[in-house]
Amino acid sequence: MDVASIRAEVKDGVRPLWITTHAQTEAFKDGLLLADLLYAFEQGDVIETYQNEARLLLYSQSQDRKLPVHVIIEDAAREVVIVTAYVPDPRQWEGFTRRKGRR
């Protein structure tokens, strides 16, 4: 999956970007705002791909508060979906971009 193409399609209005209720709930629990999710979608780096599910894990920092942000997006047929979003746990992530214990 090419994240640049996905972003361009959303920006150009070819496909809408949906944010699930689950993603909003999890994000809000961690103190994230919708603006943080959108920024992570637009600017985040791909840190994991899930080919069998057409999903990507993106990492960014919130623009204003510099919180680490993870969003998982799904490249669905007619839309792009933010499936979940959260502040990553530093006990499970090295620099928030690599899972601890994985090579």
Secondary structure, DSSP 8 states (H G I E B T S, - for coil): --HHHHHHHHHTTSS-EEE-HHHHHHHHHTT--HHHHHHHHHH-EEEEEEGGGTEEEEEEE-TTT--EEEEEEEE-SS-EEEEEEE---TTTEETTTEETT--
